[in-house]
Amino acid sequence: MPVAGPSSAIADNSAPVVNLVPSLVLAVISLFLSGFITFSSVGPTDSPYRLMSLVAWAAAGVVGITAMSFYFTADTKRRALGFYQIVSWKQAMYFATVALLFIAVVWSAVEIGLWVGKL
């Protein structure tokens, strides 16, 4: 007589976009800081320029990219669970987050380079 074991329901899985929110927010904050010091009257020799450019780089480059690891960990777990469905708006959100982080890191690094060049 066969014994019924625990049934495991197969669920549809997709990308965990909630885990992208910290990286996306940090990228936007970094872009705002970089935009502010680029388009304001603050120059590379002023101390707010140095502080804001370093904070912008750390927010996007260190913390923002590190926060992406939470997304990758959750996404890998979801892909291993069962059927994984690629949803177009979630994929677009991922690529937008990566693009914004890239732009934020490069822009803030250029500003740090301008500050170092004025030393």
Summary of the structure (lengths in Angstrom):
residues: 119
radius of gyration: 20.6
end to end distance: 82.8
largest distance: 82.8
contacts: 341
relative contact order: 0.23
helix: 74%
strand: 2%
